Amino acid sequence: MGFYYGSNSPPPDDDKPGGFKEAILITWIVFRVLAVPLAILFGGIAFLVALFYLFTWHPLAGLGGILLIVAVVAARAIWEWRHPPTLE
């Protein structure tokens, strides 16, 4: 029965419990992984709120906001087209 349930003695305490330093390190790593996706998410939401505000202010202002984003994406595409990555 000892094979199934283990021995009656408690397991040795070789591992120290984690401390403050380890908890901060893990928290820092998780925040670094999630920083870019969360920034994109919150930035997109902020842009939509600003776009709704621009459309309530004046329809041409809202269209200008949309055209600004289209221009930024087009400029990035042209820059990438003229500066292709080098394969080494």
Summary of the structure (lengths in Angstrom):
residues: 88
radius of gyration: 27.1
end to end distance: 61.7
largest distance: 80.3
contacts: 142
relative contact order: 0.05
helix: 75%
strand: 0%
